[in-house]
Amino acid sequence: MQSAKPAIRCLLFDVFGTVVDWRTSIIREGEALGRTLGIDRDWPAFADAWRGLYQPSMNQVREGNRPWVRLDTLHRESLVELLERFEIPGLDDDQIDELNRAWHRLDPWPDSVPGLVRLKTRHILATLSNGNVALLTNMAKRAGLPWDAILGAEVARHYKPQPEAYLLSADLLGARPEQCMLVAAHNGDLRAAAAVGYRTAFVARPTEHGPGQHKDLAPEADFDHSVGSMIELAERLGC
Amino acid sequence: MQSAKPAIRCLLFDVFGTVVDWRTSIIREGEALGRTLGIDRDWPAFADAWRGLYQPSMNQVREGNRPWVRLDTLHRESLVELLERFEIPGLDDDQIDELNRAWHRLDPWPDSVPGLVRLKTRHILATLSNGNVALLTNMAKRAGLPWDAILGAEVARHYKPQPEAYLLSADLLGARPEQCMLVAAHNGDLRAAAAVGYRTAFVARPTEHGPGQHKDLAPEADFDHSVGSMIELAERLGC
């Protein structure tokens, strides 16, 4: 009964991978660090390893093994571990903080800003990311991402895909889940959103994980939309 | 030691009265309702009465007499009381909800948008309002208020002037209080912000409460700035 659904009021966006190209951006930051320190490392491997510690670090919070902690803190703990593993010498605390804020400086995919600008004309646009508010605010300011509100894990104090992250973000916008659509490049995220009543839009990002990506190449469930860019999503939604 | 202070990274704004002219806007909504219902009432008195119930209703939450509840809910409870007091007949629940969202439709003071646009070029701009996230997001969308983030009482789950509202909003932006400046038209709000380490800017809004306003006409403490408009604040801060 597609026609019986209420109008979509709010579009909520996964950010890492969906809106921004974290891998290319972190590789760029690594290469710049290498030039500064005069060292040569496998920066793509470094980027993948940093992202590889992302889910395990959040699991400690999701499973209740540690109290709520924002993603900046988890990213920094992972970074300290990787600085040792990749034998990157001699950064002081301020330099580690600065490198950790690489996640605040991720570049958008080329279609993200023009697509979001169009989508914003008819919908409320909010982040629904596991990134923390400062990270997402700084990223948006640098990249020109035109969010109406910065929401997600930190304000819900639950990491996706826990249902509270989706439900509390919708509630903060004064919207019922069925008035919200999650836009994401990841099947698991979209399935979790659909399970609590969200509408869903899959955006293909086939190089998020680099040239050999083998997952999330196509939608694996009956999502409301499946598109190749934010611009295509704007067209689908009549914006 | 003004020169020893860190740079101001974030400007946080009181909203009702400081950025938007709630009184004129609520009077306008009342007059429209009167035309619709074919009734004549003292709409300025209605607006003042609705705002008059604002602080008492939040006190119930501040003092722990009821659990956290967002401002939309408090506004609606006050409205139901006033519909009876002003003998406004026969609105159903949806119509009361719609009238309650008058607070989502407040107009900005004429200097607010141009001033904020200039301030945004060099600072992170966030709300630090007792309004809830949906109210502030809808208001910003309608009025063109260019916030980087929507923060304040609802995400902190504490109403100003409780210190948590200021401290948690700064923390969400990854900023220390001394890197934040509260911009407000109210001495009490600014004093509470200064008490937890914020910088402060008083913006005079001498007609917020109408032609007979007798409070908050001038700064009553040694705030960092005292200005007559957001444009003047932008000039003071070199934006």
Interface residues (C-beta under 8 A of the other chain):
Chain A: D72 I124 A126 N132 V133 A134 L135 T137 N138 A140 K141 D148 A149 I150 L151 E154 V155 L172 L173 G174 A175
Chain B: D72 I124 A126 N132 V133 A134 L135 T137 N138 A140 K141 D148 A149 I150 L151 E154 V155 L172 L173 G174 A175
